[in-house]
Amino acid sequence: MLEENRRRVEEAQRREALEQQRKEEERQRELEMIQRQKEEAARRKKLEEEEEHANRINSLGKNKSRPKSYGF
């Protein structure tokens, strides 16, 4: 009887430990996914900023008139 109760308690503790481990692993995966999303958003933002900068440079070059030649 005592042995049966001890076995049940141990089994319940083992199941609880496995469930806790599963929850921790799931939480870790969610944190990794959030981190990847943040990194991807930062990468996209950087690319957009680089494109905008390149467009500004290009439009500045197109709007400027050619420098005058002074015959040097």
Secondary structure by P-SEA (a helix, b strand, c coil): caaaaaaaaaaaaaaaaaaaaaaaaaaaaaaaaaaaaaaaaaaaaaaaaaaaaaaaaaaaaaaccccccccc
